[in-house]
Amino acid sequence: MGRRIQGLAVVMALLFSLILIQLVNIQVVRAPSLNNSPYNARAAQIDQDHPRGEILAANGAPLAISNKATSGSYLYQRSYPFGPLFSQVVGIDSPIYGKYGLEASYDGYLKSHTLDPETIGQLLVPKSGTDTITTTVSVGLQALAAKELAGRDGAVVVLDTRTGAVLAMYSNPTYKPGPLVNPSPAVEATAWKQATCRACNDHGFAALTSLAYQFTFAPGSTSKVVTSAATFDLDPALQYKDYPVISALNLPQSDKPLHNFAFGSCGGTLAIMLPPSCDTGFAAMGLDLGGSRLSTQANRFGYNQVPPLDLPGVAASSFPTASEMNANQPELAYSAIGQQNVGTTALQNALIAAGVANKGAVMAPHLVEQVRDQNGNAVYTWHPHIWKQAMSAGAAALLTPIMENVAAYGTAAGVFPYNLHVAAKTGTAQAGYPVVTNTHDWMIAFGPNPNPQVSVAVVIPWQPISGTGAVVAGPVMRCMMEGAIAFEAHQPVSGTSTTCP
């Protein structure tokens, strides 16, 4: 009998220990994640029963505010004064579907939380409140990007090259945030279905996914900036090689030659070939560089890594590995001209332009400049810092005037007013498999030189094959560059240009 009692006591002790462990796990270890879970109805109710902090544009215009609810079970309802213009940046705070964008990444500041005590009384009785977030984005530049895209699928990213501040980041398709924070579950459900519907778009893009930082496209000839940087820094003698003037390049391991655009002929040194965007010459240059140098340079710019933008869900751009390209020489040649397995976000391409403009240093991109508490005290301030040293200052100094020649008499000739002083690179990436049916049309640029302050990337995907980066993306780029330079000079973003009303 005593042995049975002893055994039962051991079992009871084990069960009690398991219960204690589970209690500790739930109450301590998993408590933060359970409290913040979008499926926690109690937490959602608490959030909606308190106002959230405001999200402001760079000029103080409200991008997200909390209003007293007029119906439903919540005391407060989130409101987005600019609607779809900033939805893919600001995001939403949906009672049903959770938080996205800045609403998610800065939730700890925006929701009601215990404030740092400022008096002995507040130390004994903690005070709760919210913080206000000031972003780097310009309402004028964002509106200009939306206007210039004119409803077409595509993306525009504008960066301050010196700090990494995102001045504008807009893409189509976009979505209306208001219905996704509606007190009615039925209204939210309908809006969610529309925002996540891929079949609703001709090219399969869901509005909730930003084409600016969450989707990649073949960059085409804009990638020749990466190939040029690799040549200047990793094989300097190659910049002087005189490549033959040809219309097609026979590739190793392939019976299919690589042709120039419109079957034209070109060749020469790097400085001669970049302005007209010579495909055969840069493909041959890629073969000379080899997979190791080309992949090293791409990774220096940030390929195959997630840019540290302060938003959730940022996509990494992709570039083949050295071993992949060395084993597949045609892939190496096509990677050097931004085709085949190279995929780039508009954000990444803007960072590449910014890196050249900033003497080779790519500054970490960011959207939030400062967070202040209810008393106006700064509780968080962004400090600009280098994310990648993509190339040497010397290489950037050599590449900049060649990119200026792209705008002066190369593939971007006629895009910019003569007095704008910009450096640029166009890109017309073939799209469609196995038959090329469309193009992804790109342009990247920075200026005003010799002291560039802004860099811009524009992509308009799935265009008719007759289009080019200069023709399709060029007009958008011209207006965005004019607007961005005006913004940096504290002038009106629009209304001062003869070409961009």
C-alpha positions in Angstrom: 0.0 0.0 0.0 2.8 2.4 0.9 4.5 1.8 -2.4 1.3 2.6 -4.3 0.8 5.8 -2.4 4.4 6.7 -3.1 4.0 6.1 -6.8 0.8 8.1 -6.9 2.6 11.0 -5.2 5.3 10.9 -7.8 2.7 11.0 -10.6 0.8 13.8 -8.9 4.1 15.8 -8.5 4.9 15.3 -12.2 1.4 16.4 -13.3 1.7 19.4 -11.0 5.1 20.3 -12.5 3.7 20.0 -16.0 0.8 22.3 -15.1 3.3 24.8 -13.6 5.5 24.7 -16.7 2.5 25.3 -18.9 1.4 28.2 -16.8 4.8 29.8 -16.9 4.9 29.2 -20.7 1.5 30.9 -21.2 1.8 33.6 -18.6 5.5 34.6 -19.2 7.1 33.1 -22.3 4.2 33.3 -24.7 2.4 36.2 -23.1 3.8 38.9 -25.5 3.0 37.0 -28.7 -0.4 36.0 -27.4 -1.2 39.6 -26.4 -0.1 40.9 -29.8 -1.7 38.2 -31.9 -4.3 39.5 -34.4 -6.5 36.5 -33.3 -6.6 37.7 -29.7 -10.1 39.3 -29.6 -9.4 40.9 -26.2 -6.3 42.6 -27.4 -8.1 43.8 -30.6 -11.0 45.1 -28.5 -8.5 47.0 -26.2 -6.7 48.5 -29.3 -9.9 49.7 -30.8 -11.2 51.1 -27.6 -8.2 53.5 -27.4 -7.0 56.0 -29.9 -3.7 55.2 -31.8 -0.9 57.6 -32.4 -0.9 59.7 -35.5 1.3 59.0 -38.6 2.4 62.2 -40.3 4.0 63.1 -43.6 7.3 65.1 -43.6 5.3 68.4 -43.7 3.1 67.3 -40.8 0.0 66.3 -42.9 -1.8 63.4 -41.2 -1.6 60.1 -43.0 -3.3 58.1 -40.2 -5.4 59.3 -37.3 -8.0 57.8 -34.9 -11.5 59.1 -34.9 -14.4 58.4 -32.6 -16.4 55.6 -34.1 -19.9 56.4 -35.2 -21.1 52.8 -35.2 -20.0 49.3 -34.3 -18.6 47.9 -31.1 -15.4 49.9 -31.0 -14.9 53.3 -29.5 -12.3 54.4 -32.1 -11.9 53.9 -35.8 -8.7 54.4 -37.8 -8.9 56.9 -40.6 -6.5 57.5 -43.6 -7.0 61.0 -45.0 -5.1 60.4 -48.2 -6.8 57.0 -49.0 -5.0 54.8 -51.5 -2.2 57.3 -52.1 -0.2 56.1 -49.1 -1.9 52.8 -48.3 1.0 50.6 -49.3 3.4 52.6 -47.1 1.2 53.5 -44.1 -0.7 50.2 -44.2 -3.8 49.4 -42.1 -4.9 48.5 -38.6 -7.7 46.1 -39.3 -9.6 44.6 -36.4 -10.1 41.4 -38.4 -7.0 41.1 -40.7 -4.3 42.7 -38.5 -1.8 45.3 -39.1 0.3 46.1 -42.3 2.8 48.7 -43.3 4.0 51.3 -40.8 1.0 50.5 -38.7 2.6 47.1 -38.1 6.3 48.0 -37.9 5.7 50.9 -35.4 2.8 49.4 -33.6 4.6 49.5 -30.2 4.7 53.3 -30.5 1.3 53.8 -32.0 -0.9 51.8 -29.6 -1.6 52.9 -26.1 1.3 51.9 -23.9 2.9 52.8 -20.5 4.8 56.1 -20.8 8.1 56.8 -19.1 7.4 58.4 -15.7 8.1 62.1 -15.5 6.9 62.6 -11.8 6.9 60.6 -8.6 3.1 60.3 -9.0 3.5 58.8 -12.5 6.1 56.4 -11.1 3.5 55.1 -8.6 0.6 55.3 -11.0 1.9 54.8 -14.5 0.4 56.9 -17.3 -0.6 55.5 -20.6 -0.5 57.2 -24.0 0.5 57.0 -27.6 3.3 58.5 -29.7 3.3 60.4 -33.0 5.3 59.2 -35.9 6.8 61.7 -38.5 7.8 60.1 -41.8 10.1 61.2 -44.5 7.6 61.1 -47.3 6.4 64.1 -49.3 2.7 64.4 -50.1 3.5 66.4 -53.2 6.0 63.8 -54.6 3.7 60.9 -53.8 0.8 62.6 -55.5 3.0 63.4 -58.5 4.0 59.7 -58.8 0.4 58.6 -58.8 -0.4 61.2 -61.4 2.4 60.3 -63.7 1.7 56.5 -63.5 -1.8 57.4 -64.5 -3.4 54.2 -63.3 -0.8 52.0 -65.1 0.7 49.1 -63.2 4.2 50.2 -62.0 6.2 51.8 -59.2 8.1 54.9 -58.4 10.7 55.2 -55.6 12.4 58.5 -54.7 15.3 58.5 -52.2 17.5 61.2 -50.6 20.9 59.9 -51.7 22.7 61.4 -48.7 20.5 60.0 -45.9 18.5 57.1 -47.4 15.2 58.9 -46.6 12.3 57.7 -48.7 10.8 60.8 -50.2 8.1 58.9 -52.2 7.2 55.3 -52.8 4.1 54.7 -54.8 2.8 51.8 -56.9 -0.2 50.6 -58.8 -2.4 48.7 -58.2 -3.1 50.1 -54.8 -6.1 49.8 -52.4 -8.5 51.9 -50.4 -7.6 51.5 -46.7 -10.9 52.8 -45.3 -13.1 49.8 -45.9 -10.4 47.6 -44.3 -10.9 49.4 -40.9 -14.6 49.5 -41.2 -16.6 48.4 -38.1 -18.7 46.1 -40.3 -17.1 42.7 -40.7 -19.0 42.3 -44.0 -17.5 45.5 -45.4 -14.0 44.4 -44.2 -14.4 41.0 -45.7 -15.4 42.4 -49.1 -12.5 44.9 -49.1 -10.0 42.2 -48.1 -11.1 40.0 -51.0 -10.6 42.9 -53.4 -7.2 43.9 -51.9 -5.8 40.3 -52.1 -7.4 39.4 -55.5 -4.8 38.5 -58.1 -7.3 37.7 -60.8 -8.7 41.2 -60.5 -5.5 42.5 -62.2 -4.5 41.8 -65.8 -1.0 40.8 -64.7 -1.8 39.0 -61.5 -0.8 41.7 -59.1 -2.7 41.9 -55.8 -3.3 45.4 -54.5 -2.1 44.6 -51.0 1.4 43.7 -52.4 3.5 46.7 -53.3 5.2 46.7 -56.7 7.7 49.2 -55.2 9.3 47.0 -52.5 7.6 43.5 -52.6 7.8 42.5 -56.2 10.8 41.9 -58.5 11.2 42.4 -62.2 14.1 41.7 -64.6 16.0 45.0 -64.5 17.3 44.9 -68.1 20.0 47.3 -69.0 19.8 49.2 -65.7 21.9 46.3 -64.4 24.8 47.4 -66.6 25.5 49.9 -63.8 26.3 46.9 -61.6 28.5 45.4 -64.4 30.3 48.7 -64.9 31.0 49.0 -61.1 32.4 45.5 -61.1 34.7 46.4 -64.0 36.0 49.6 -62.4 36.6 48.1 -59.0 37.3 44.4 -59.5 39.0 44.3 -62.9 40.0 47.9 -63.8 42.0 46.9 -66.9 38.8 45.7 -68.5 37.4 49.2 -68.8 39.9 49.9 -71.6 39.1 46.7 -73.6 37.8 47.6 -77.0 35.0 45.2 -77.8 34.2 44.5 -81.4 31.3 46.2 -83.2 28.8 43.4 -83.8 25.1 42.8 -83.9 25.1 39.4 -82.3 27.4 37.6 -79.8 27.9 33.8 -80.0 27.7 32.5 -76.4 29.7 29.5 -75.0 27.6 26.4 -74.3 24.8 27.7 -76.6 23.8 27.7 -80.2 21.6 30.8 -79.7 23.4 34.1 -80.3 22.7 37.1 -78.1 21.4 40.0 -80.2 21.4 43.7 -79.7 18.2 45.7 -79.4 16.6 46.0 -82.9 19.5 43.9 -84.2 21.8 47.0 -84.3 25.6 46.9 -84.1 27.7 48.3 -81.4 31.0 47.9 -79.5 33.9 49.8 -78.0 35.1 50.5 -74.5 32.9 50.7 -71.4 32.6 54.4 -71.7 31.6 54.2 -75.3 29.1 51.3 -74.9 27.1 52.4 -71.8 25.4 55.5 -73.4 23.9 53.4 -76.3 23.4 50.4 -73.9 25.3 47.9 -76.0 24.0 44.4 -75.1 26.7 42.4 -77.0 29.5 44.4 -75.5 28.3 44.2 -71.9 27.4 40.5 -72.2 31.0 39.9 -73.4 32.2 42.0 -70.5 30.3 39.8 -68.1 31.9 36.7 -69.6 35.3 38.4 -69.1 34.5 39.4 -65.5 33.4 35.9 -64.6 30.7 34.8 -62.1 32.7 35.5 -59.0 33.3 39.2 -59.7 29.9 39.8 -61.1 28.0 38.2 -58.2 30.4 39.9 -55.6 29.5 43.3 -57.1 25.8 42.6 -57.2 25.9 41.5 -53.5 27.8 44.7 -52.6 24.9 46.7 -53.9 22.5 44.6 -51.8 21.3 41.8 -54.0 20.2 38.6 -52.3 19.6 40.5 -49.1 16.6 42.2 -47.7 17.0 46.0 -47.6 16.6 47.3 -44.1 13.6 49.5 -44.9 11.4 49.9 -41.8 8.4 48.0 -43.3 7.4 44.4 -43.0 7.5 42.1 -46.0 10.3 43.9 -48.0 11.5 41.6 -50.8 15.2 40.7 -51.5 16.3 41.2 -55.1 17.9 38.2 -56.7 21.1 37.7 -58.6 22.6 34.3 -59.6 25.5 32.9 -57.5 29.1 32.7 -58.9 28.9 28.9 -59.2 25.6 29.1 -61.1 26.9 31.5 -63.6 30.3 29.9 -64.0 28.6 26.6 -64.8 26.2 28.3 -67.1 28.0 30.8 -69.3 24.9 32.0 -71.2 23.4 32.8 -67.8 26.5 34.8 -66.9 26.3 36.8 -70.1 22.6 37.5 -69.7 23.0 38.4 -66.0 25.5 41.1 -67.0 22.7 42.8 -68.9 20.0 42.2 -66.3 18.1 39.4 -67.9 17.2 35.7 -67.3 17.5 35.0 -63.5 18.1 38.6 -62.3 15.1 40.1 -60.4 15.0 43.6 -58.9 12.6 45.7 -56.9 12.2 49.3 -57.7 13.5 50.0 -54.2 16.8 48.1 -55.0 17.3 49.9 -58.3 16.8 53.3 -56.5 19.4 52.2 -54.0 21.8 51.3 -56.8 21.4 54.8 -58.3 21.8 56.3 -54.9 25.0 54.3 -54.3 26.7 55.7 -57.4 25.5 59.2 -56.5 26.8 59.0 -53.0 30.4 58.1 -53.9 29.7 54.4 -53.6 28.0 54.4 -50.2 24.4 53.1 -50.1 22.6 54.6 -47.2 20.1 52.5 -45.2 16.6 53.3 -46.5 14.0 54.5 -44.0 10.5 55.9 -43.8 10.3 57.2 -40.2 12.3 60.3 -39.2 11.2 60.7 -35.6 8.8 59.5 -33.0 7.5 61.9 -30.3 5.5 61.3 -27.2 2.4 63.2 -26.1 4.6 65.9 -24.5 6.6 66.4 -27.7 9.7 64.6 -26.4 11.6 62.6 -29.0 11.6 59.0 -28.1 13.1 57.8 -31.3 15.2 59.6 -33.9 16.6 58.1 -37.1 20.4 58.4 -37.5 21.5 58.0 -41.2 24.1 55.3 -41.7 25.7 53.3 -44.5 24.0 50.0 -45.4 26.4 49.0 -48.1 29.7 50.3 -49.4 28.8 49.2 -52.9 31.8 50.6 -54.8 34.8 52.8 -54.3 34.5 56.6 -54.5 36.9 56.5 -57.4 34.8 54.0 -59.3 31.6 56.1 -58.7 33.5 59.2 -59.9 34.4 57.4 -63.2 30.9 56.0 -63.7 28.9 59.2 -63.0 30.0 61.2 -66.1 29.3 58.1 -68.3 25.8 57.9 -66.9 25.5 61.6 -67.6 26.2 60.9 -71.2 23.3 58.4 -71.2 21.1 61.4 -70.5 23.0 63.7 -72.8 23.2 61.6 -76.0 22.6 58.0 -75.1 19.4 56.0 -74.7 17.9 58.6 -72.4 18.6 61.5 -74.8 15.8 64.0 -74.9 14.2 62.8 -71.7 15.5 65.5 -69.4 15.7 69.3 -69.8 19.2 70.3 -70.7 19.6 72.3 -67.4 18.6 69.5 -65.1 22.1 67.9 -64.9 21.2 64.3 -64.2 22.9 60.9 -64.7 20.7 58.0 -65.8 20.3 54.5 -67.2 17.5 53.0 -69.1 16.3 49.4 -69.1 14.1 47.4 -71.4 13.9 43.9 -70.0 12.3 41.2 -72.2 9.4 39.4 -70.5 7.4 36.3 -71.4 8.2 32.7 -71.7 9.0 30.9 -73.9 8.2 33.6 -76.4 9.0 37.2 -75.6 5.6 39.1 -75.6 6.2 42.1 -73.4 8.9 44.3 -71.8 9.5 45.6 -68.3 10.5 49.3 -68.9 12.8 50.9 -66.4 14.8 54.0 -65.8 17.0 55.0 -62.9 18.6 58.4 -62.4 20.2 60.8 -59.9 20.9 64.5 -59.7 21.4 67.4 -59.8 25.1 66.9 -60.5 27.8 67.6 -59.4 26.2 67.4 -55.9 23.3 64.8 -56.3 20.7 64.9 -53.7 18.0 62.5 -55.0 17.8 59.2 -56.8 14.7 57.9 -58.6 13.7 54.5 -60.0 10.7 54.0 -62.2 9.4 50.6 -63.5 6.4 50.0 -65.7 6.1 46.3 -66.3 4.4 44.2 -69.0 4.4 46.8 -71.7 4.0 46.1 -75.4 7.2 44.8 -76.9 7.5 47.9 -79.0 8.1 50.1 -75.9 11.4 51.0 -74.3 12.6 52.3 -70.9 13.2 55.7 -72.4 9.8 56.0 -74.1 7.6 54.4 -71.4 9.4 55.1 -68.1 11.2 58.3 -69.4 8.3 60.8 -69.1 7.5 59.6 -65.6 11.2 59.8 -64.6 11.5 63.4 -66.0 8.6 64.7 -63.9 9.7 62.8 -60.8 13.3 64.1 -61.1 12.1 67.6 -61.6 9.7 67.4 -58.7 12.3 65.7 -56.4 14.9 68.4 -57.1 12.4 71.1 -56.5 11.4 69.5 -53.2 15.0 69.4 -52.1 15.3 73.1 -53.0 12.2 73.8 -50.9 10.3 74.8 -54.1 6.8 73.6 -55.2 6.9 70.1 -56.4 4.7 70.9 -59.4 3.7 74.0 -61.2 7.2 75.3 -62.0 7.9 72.9 -64.9 7.1 73.5 -68.5 6.9 69.7 -69.2 5.2 68.4 -66.1 2.1 70.5 -65.2 
